[in-house]
């Protein structure tokens, strides 16, 4: 029993040690460069704004008959629009 507890404690200590070592390593830092290496400054490119989206066309105003059809369909629960059938592609 004591042996098992010591193994578990040792494993926990190993994990904590690995975490402490990994926190002290600086993975995010750039690698050191030698002073003899000359680094050119990057050339800034002008920022170009994306073209504006095309204007959205307004839907035509439905006629009174179309409004009545839509209201009747909504009242009876027939508001599902069937997809248009397309011919199968080979």
C-alpha positions as CSV (number, residue, x, y, z in Angstrom):
1,X,0.0,0.0,0.0
2,X,2.8,2.4,1.0
3,X,4.6,1.5,-2.2
4,X,1.6,2.5,-4.3
5,X,1.2,5.8,-2.5
6,X,4.9,6.6,-3.1
7,X,4.6,5.8,-6.8
8,X,1.6,8.1,-7.1
9,X,3.3,10.8,-5.2
10,X,6.4,10.4,-7.4
11,X,4.3,10.6,-10.6
12,X,2.6,13.8,-9.3
13,X,6.0,15.3,-8.5
14,X,7.2,14.5,-12.0
15,X,4.2,16.1,-13.6
16,X,4.6,19.2,-11.4
17,X,8.3,19.4,-12.2
18,X,7.6,19.1,-16.0
19,X,5.0,21.9,-15.7
20,X,7.5,24.1,-13.8
21,X,10.2,23.5,-16.4
22,X,7.8,24.1,-19.4
23,X,6.6,27.4,-17.9
24,X,10.2,28.7,-17.7
25,X,10.9,27.8,-21.3
26,X,10.2,30.7,-23.7
27,X,8.6,29.0,-26.7
28,X,7.0,32.3,-27.9
29,X,10.2,34.3,-28.1
30,X,12.0,34.6,-31.5
31,X,15.2,32.7,-31.8
32,X,18.3,34.9,-31.1
33,X,20.0,36.3,-34.2
34,X,23.6,37.0,-34.6
35,X,24.7,40.6,-34.8
36,X,26.3,40.0,-38.2
37,X,22.9,39.2,-39.8
38,X,21.2,42.3,-41.3
39,X,17.4,42.1,-41.3
40,X,15.7,44.3,-43.9
41,X,12.7,46.2,-42.7
42,X,9.5,44.9,-44.2
43,X,7.9,47.1,-46.8
44,X,4.5,48.3,-45.7
45,X,1.9,47.7,-48.4
46,X,-1.0,50.0,-48.5
47,X,-4.3,48.8,-47.1
48,X,-7.0,48.5,-49.7
49,X,-10.5,48.5,-48.6
50,X,-12.7,45.7,-50.0
51,X,-15.2,46.7,-52.6
52,X,-18.7,47.5,-51.2
53,X,-21.3,44.8,-51.5
54,X,-23.7,45.1,-54.4
55,X,-26.9,46.9,-53.5
56,X,-29.7,44.7,-52.3
57,X,-32.8,44.9,-54.5
58,X,-36.1,45.3,-52.7
59,X,-38.8,42.7,-53.1
60,X,-41.7,43.8,-55.1
61,X,-44.8,44.7,-53.0
62,X,-47.2,41.8,-53.1
63,X,-50.6,42.3,-54.6
64,X,-53.7,42.0,-52.4
65,X,-54.4,38.6,-53.9
66,X,-50.9,37.4,-53.0
67,X,-51.3,38.7,-49.4
68,X,-54.6,36.9,-49.0
69,X,-53.0,33.6,-50.3
70,X,-50.1,34.0,-47.9
71,X,-52.5,34.7,-44.9
72,X,-54.6,31.7,-45.8
73,X,-51.5,29.5,-46.1
74,X,-50.2,30.7,-42.7
75,X,-53.6,30.1,-41.1
76,X,-53.8,26.5,-42.3
77,X,-50.1,25.7,-41.6
78,X,-49.2,25.4,-45.3
79,X,-46.1,27.7,-45.2
80,X,-43.5,25.1,-46.3
81,X,-42.0,26.0,-49.7
82,X,-41.2,23.0,-51.8
83,X,-37.7,23.1,-53.4
84,X,-37.6,23.5,-57.2
85,X,-36.9,20.2,-58.9
86,X,-33.7,20.2,-60.9
87,X,-32.8,17.6,-63.5
88,X,-30.2,15.1,-62.2
89,X,-26.6,15.8,-63.3
90,X,-24.4,13.0,-64.6
